[in-house]
Every structure is written in C-alpha cells, then in structure tokens.
C-alpha cells in the first residue's frame, strides 16, 4: 500500500490515505503544472517503455500523455486538487479514478446538519459515516453516458462521494469522489467490487494536522515519504 496526502498549500486539511501499491497522485491545480507533467511522463514511461519501437510507440505516448493531462486539468477546473489513478499491470489499468477536493462553507450551519441535508437530498439516509472522528456523508450514484470507451459502445460510472467535515478547521470540507466505469455485465461486477475497495480504503483515512496532537506513526511515515519524494 502507498500513502497519499493532501496538498500542503494553505489552507488545507491534511490527511493520510492508504492506496493500493503503484497508484499515482496527479496534482490538478494550475500552479502545479510542472508536477503534473513530471508525473504524467513517469506514467507514460512505465506504460510504454523506451525499449519499444519508436515509430509505433511514440504516437501512443503522445496520445496517452495528452489524455492524462487533459483529464486531470479538466478535473482541476472543476475544483479538484488532485486525481489518483491506478498503476497499469501488463498493459491493463483498472477503469477507476479518485479525485480529491476541498471546499469552504461560510455559513454557521453545524456539520452534522449539512451531512443530514446531503443524505436527505440524495435519498440515502443510511450514508452517515464517522471518518476519523469527523461527520461525513457517503453518497452513491450511477451515471450513464453514450460515449464509447474502448470496446464498450456505452458506459456507466459508479460514483461514490465521501463529503467529510474538517472538525478542527470549521467551515472546511474534504470531498473524495471515486468513479468506476463499466460497459457490460462482467465489468459491472468489477465496478461493484471497486466500490467495496473504496469503502475499505476510506477506513484508513486519518487526519495529519490536528493542532495540539503529537504525530502518530502513520503521520511520521507520511512525512518521511513526502521528504523522500
């Protein structure tokens, strides 16, 4: 497993999240364009190594680089701080992504009330969650698309959103969105399994910037990993 933390640019709710080994975090903010380009180049090199024939591989590299960059930049324009993508294994990558965003609420409404309203609006009152001591709403929706994807003529996206109040930073919320794409019955079963994976990943969520608390072993490990990058 690898750990991921939110951006350090203030104000930010810092957290640690254990992801499957090999997942990449692609920064989506415009000011982190160089970091995005570097991470995209790394992914492209791993997917299409230099020992492949240049004439056939180079067009694929350009296409992959453009698709990754465009997708992350689009997420950034929609408010995401970062997008997480799974590693490619033997040329296959799971059809899933995770986006991370932070939003501010300037009202004085209690977080629990906001969570209750979110769940009521979604008709999912069983989605109340406690995420490392913070009130959170878990909502899920399936979105249909007529856009073809590979061999699929039509696709659906199983989207799960955790909206988490930052109790030690009143008015701030972390929003994590998991999207699993499928286009037929076998891939739908895979999407269901990937949703279960996300719920398991969310049990590892930990705040790392709570004032007045000593660093935990997880926080120390995250800090060491960040320094080593």
C-alpha positions in Angstrom: 0.0 0.0 0.0 1.1 3.6 -0.6 0.1 6.7 1.4 -1.2 9.9 -0.1 -1.6 13.3 1.5 -3.5 16.4 0.5 -1.6 19.4 -0.9 0.4 21.4 1.6 -0.6 24.7 0.2 -2.6 26.6 2.9 -5.3 26.5 3.9 -5.5 22.7 3.5 -6.9 19.8 5.6 -4.0 17.4 5.6 -4.8 13.7 5.7 -3.3 10.3 5.0 -5.0 7.7 2.9 -3.7 4.2 2.2 -4.0 3.3 -1.5 -3.1 0.2 -3.4 0.6 0.0 -4.4 1.5 1.8 -7.5 -1.3 4.4 -7.6 -0.2 7.8 -8.8 -1.4 11.2 -7.4 -1.7 13.7 -10.2 -1.9 17.3 -8.9 -4.7 19.2 -10.7 -4.2 22.8 -9.6 -3.0 25.1 -12.3 0.0 26.2 -10.2 1.2 22.6 -10.0 1.5 22.2 -13.8 5.2 21.1 -13.7 4.5 18.5 -11.1 1.6 17.1 -13.2 3.8 17.0 -16.3 6.6 15.1 -14.4 4.1 12.6 -13.0 2.4 12.1 -16.4 5.8 11.5 -18.0 6.6 8.8 -15.4 3.3 7.0 -16.0 3.8 7.1 -19.8 7.4 5.7 -19.4 6.1 2.9 -17.3 3.2 2.1 -19.7 5.3 2.4 -22.9 9.0 1.7 -22.1 11.8 3.2 -24.1 12.7 -0.2 -25.5 9.6 -0.3 -27.6 9.9 0.5 -31.3 9.9 4.3 -31.5 7.8 4.6 -34.7 4.9 2.7 -33.2 5.2 3.7 -29.6 5.8 7.4 -29.9 2.3 8.2 -31.2 0.8 6.2 -28.4 3.0 8.0 -25.9 1.7 11.4 -27.2 -1.9 10.2 -27.1 -1.6 8.8 -23.5 0.2 12.0 -22.3 -2.5 14.2 -23.8 -5.4 12.2 -22.5 -4.0 12.1 -19.0 -3.1 15.7 -18.9 -6.5 16.8 -20.4 -8.4 14.7 -17.9 -6.6 16.0 -14.8 -6.7 19.6 -16.0 -10.4 19.2 -16.6 -10.8 17.9 -13.0 -8.8 20.9 -11.8 -11.1 23.3 -13.5 -14.0 21.6 -11.8 -12.4 22.2 -8.4 -10.3 19.1 -7.8 -6.9 19.4 -6.0 -5.7 16.1 -7.3 -6.6 12.9 -9.2 -5.4 9.5 -8.3 -5.0 6.7 -10.9 -4.2 3.0 -10.6 -1.0 1.5 -11.9 -1.1 -0.3 -15.2 -0.3 -4.0 -14.9 0.7 -5.9 -18.1 -0.9 -3.1 -20.1 -4.2 -3.2 -18.2 -5.3 -0.5 -15.8 -8.5 -0.7 -13.7 -11.2 1.6 -15.0 -11.3 3.7 -11.8 -10.2 7.0 -10.5 -10.3 9.0 -7.3 -10.5 12.8 -7.1 -9.7 15.0 -4.1 -11.2 18.4 -3.4 -11.5 20.8 -0.6 -14.4 23.3 -0.2 -15.3 26.1 2.3 -18.7 26.7 3.8 -19.1 30.2 5.1 -22.4 29.5 6.8 -22.6 28.7 10.5 -24.6 25.5 10.0 -23.5 22.6 12.1 -21.6 20.0 10.1 -24.0 17.2 11.2 -26.9 19.3 9.8 -25.1 19.7 6.5 -24.4 16.0 6.3 -28.0 15.2 7.1 -29.2 17.5 4.3 -26.8 15.9 1.8 -28.1 12.5 2.7 -31.7 13.6 2.6 -31.3 15.2 -0.8 -29.7 12.0 -2.1 -32.4 9.8 -0.5 -29.6 7.9 1.2 -30.1 8.3 4.9 -28.0 5.2 5.6 -24.9 7.1 4.4 -23.9 8.7 7.6 -20.3 7.9 8.4 -17.7 8.7 11.0 -14.4 9.3 9.2 -11.6 9.5 11.8 -13.9 11.3 14.2 -15.5 13.6 11.6 -19.1 13.6 10.5 -19.3 12.6 6.8 -21.8 11.8 4.2 -21.4 8.8 1.8 -23.5 9.1 -1.3 -23.6 6.9 -4.4 -25.0 7.4 -7.9 -24.7 5.6 -11.2 -24.3 7.9 -14.2 -25.0 6.7 -17.8 -23.0 8.0 -20.8 -23.5 7.5 -24.5 -19.7 8.0 -25.1 -17.9 4.9 -26.2 -14.9 3.6 -24.2 -12.7 1.1 -25.9 -14.8 -1.9 -26.9 -17.8 -0.6 -25.0 -20.4 1.3 -27.1 -22.0 2.8 -24.0 -20.7 3.2 -20.5 -21.8 3.8 -16.9 -20.0 5.3 -14.0 -20.5 4.0 -10.4 -19.7 7.2 -8.5 -19.2 7.2 -4.7 -18.6 10.5 -2.8 -17.4 11.0 0.7 -18.1 14.6 1.9 -16.1 14.9 5.2 -16.3 17.8 7.6 -12.9 19.0 9.0 -13.8 19.3 12.6 -10.5 21.0 13.6 -10.9 23.6 10.8 -14.5 24.8 11.0 -16.1 25.5 7.6 -13.8 23.3 5.6 -14.8 20.1 3.9 -12.8 17.4 2.1 -14.6 15.7 -0.8 -13.3 12.4 -2.2 -15.0 11.1 -5.3 -14.5 7.5 -6.6 -15.5 6.7 -10.1 -15.6 3.2 -11.5 -16.5 2.9 -15.2 -18.2 -0.2 -16.8 -19.8 -1.1 -20.0 -21.1 -4.7 -19.7 -22.2 -7.2 -17.1 -18.7 -8.6 -16.2 -17.3 -5.0 -15.9 -20.3 -4.0 -13.8 -19.4 -6.7 -11.3 -15.9 -5.4 -11.3 -17.2 -1.9 -10.6 -19.2 -3.2 -7.6 -16.0 -4.7 -6.3 -14.1 -1.5 -6.8 -16.7 0.4 -4.8 -16.2 -2.1 -2.0 -12.4 -1.4 -2.3 -13.0 2.3 -1.9 -15.1 1.8 1.2 -12.2 -0.3 2.6 -9.7 2.4 1.7 -11.7 5.0 3.5 -11.3 3.1 6.7 -7.6 4.1 6.5 -8.3 7.8 6.3 -6.5 9.8 9.1 -6.1 13.5 9.7 -2.5 14.5 10.0 -2.7 18.2 11.0 -4.8 18.2 14.2 -3.5 21.0 16.4 -2.1 20.1 19.7 -1.6 16.4 19.0 1.7 14.5 18.7 2.4 12.9 15.4 1.2 9.3 15.1 3.3 6.6 13.5 1.1 7.0 10.3 1.8 10.7 10.2 5.6 10.2 10.7 5.6 7.6 7.9 3.7 10.0 5.6 6.1 12.8 6.4 9.1 10.6 5.7 7.6 9.5 2.4 7.0 13.1 1.4 10.6 14.1 2.2 11.9 11.2 0.1 9.9 12.3 -3.0 
